[in-house]
Amino acid sequence: MAKTSVSGSAPSKAVTLTRREIEVLRLLLESKSSTQIAEALRCSKRTVDFHLANIYDKLQVSNRVQAAERVSKLGLVDSMGRINAPVSDWEQMERECEAA
């Protein structure tokens, strides 16, 4: 499973997210519900909730709002709430992690 380590300016250790967790996080930042995320990713709502629980655990938060605030503090999103790195950059980071 591809994993990406991301860290920002906040004084904490790097957060490692899987490719699917990054996809879920992107849609979460677009204010999509779990059901809408499930439809977009063609999986069950339960699977989305599983990924969200993992994201919350890794970011050390309890809900969507806190997750969005945390990724913002880590410098992973811009002022509009979009993930800073384009998809191609995320994929490059994933390839580098897999190669290591």
C-alpha positions as CSV (number, residue, x, y, z in Angstrom):
1,M,0.0,0.0,0.0
2,A,1.4,3.4,-1.0
3,K,2.1,5.8,1.8
4,T,3.0,9.4,1.8
5,S,4.8,11.2,4.7
6,V,3.8,14.8,5.0
7,S,5.0,17.4,7.4
8,G,4.4,21.1,7.7
9,S,5.5,24.0,9.7
10,A,3.8,22.8,12.9
11,P,6.1,21.3,15.5
12,S,5.0,17.7,15.3
13,K,6.2,14.5,13.6
14,A,5.4,13.7,10.0
15,V,2.0,12.3,9.3
16,T,1.9,9.2,7.0
17,L,-1.2,8.9,4.9
18,T,-2.1,6.2,2.3
19,R,-3.1,7.2,-1.2
20,R,-6.7,6.4,-0.4
21,E,-6.6,8.5,2.8
22,I,-5.3,11.4,0.7
23,E,-8.2,10.9,-1.7
24,V,-10.7,10.9,1.2
25,L,-9.0,13.9,2.8
26,R,-9.2,15.8,-0.5
27,L,-13.0,15.2,-0.7
28,L,-13.5,16.0,3.0
29,L,-11.8,19.4,2.3
30,E,-14.5,19.9,-0.4
31,S,-17.1,19.5,2.3
32,K,-18.4,16.2,1.0
33,S,-20.3,13.9,3.2
34,S,-19.2,10.4,3.9
35,T,-21.9,9.2,1.5
36,Q,-20.8,11.6,-1.2
37,I,-17.1,10.5,-0.7
38,A,-18.2,6.9,-1.0
39,E,-20.0,7.6,-4.3
40,A,-17.0,9.5,-5.7
41,L,-14.5,6.7,-4.7
42,R,-16.9,3.9,-5.6
43,C,-16.8,2.2,-2.2
44,S,-19.1,1.9,0.8
45,K,-19.8,4.6,3.3
46,R,-18.4,2.2,6.0
47,T,-15.1,2.1,4.1
48,V,-15.0,5.9,4.0
49,D,-15.7,6.0,7.7
50,F,-12.8,3.5,8.3
51,H,-10.4,5.8,6.3
52,L,-11.7,8.8,8.2
53,A,-11.1,7.1,11.5
54,N,-7.5,6.4,10.4
55,I,-7.0,10.0,9.2
56,Y,-8.3,11.4,12.5
57,D,-6.0,9.0,14.5
58,K,-3.0,10.0,12.4
59,L,-3.8,13.7,12.7
60,Q,-4.7,13.3,16.4
61,V,-8.1,14.9,15.9
62,S,-11.7,13.8,16.6
63,N,-13.8,15.1,13.7
64,R,-13.8,16.6,10.2
65,V,-13.5,20.2,11.3
66,Q,-10.5,19.5,13.5
67,A,-9.0,17.4,10.6
68,A,-9.4,20.4,8.2
69,E,-7.8,22.7,10.8
70,R,-5.0,20.4,11.4
71,V,-4.0,20.0,7.8
72,S,-4.2,23.7,7.5
73,K,-1.8,24.2,10.4
74,L,0.5,21.6,8.9
75,G,0.6,23.8,5.8
76,L,-1.0,21.2,3.5
77,V,-3.9,23.3,2.3
78,D,-4.1,26.8,0.9
79,S,-6.4,29.6,2.2
80,M,-9.3,28.2,0.0
81,G,-9.0,24.8,1.7
82,R,-7.4,23.0,-1.2
83,I,-4.5,20.7,-0.8
84,N,-1.4,22.6,-1.9
85,A,0.3,19.9,-3.9
86,P,-1.2,18.9,-7.2
87,V,-2.1,15.3,-7.7
88,S,1.1,14.7,-9.7
89,D,3.2,15.9,-6.7
90,W,1.4,13.6,-4.4
91,E,2.0,10.7,-6.8
92,Q,5.6,11.6,-7.0
93,M,5.9,11.7,-3.2
94,E,4.2,8.3,-3.1
95,R,6.7,6.8,-5.7
96,E,9.6,8.2,-3.6
97,C,8.2,6.6,-0.5
98,E,7.7,3.2,-2.2
99,A,11.3,3.4,-3.6
100,A,12.8,4.0,-0.1
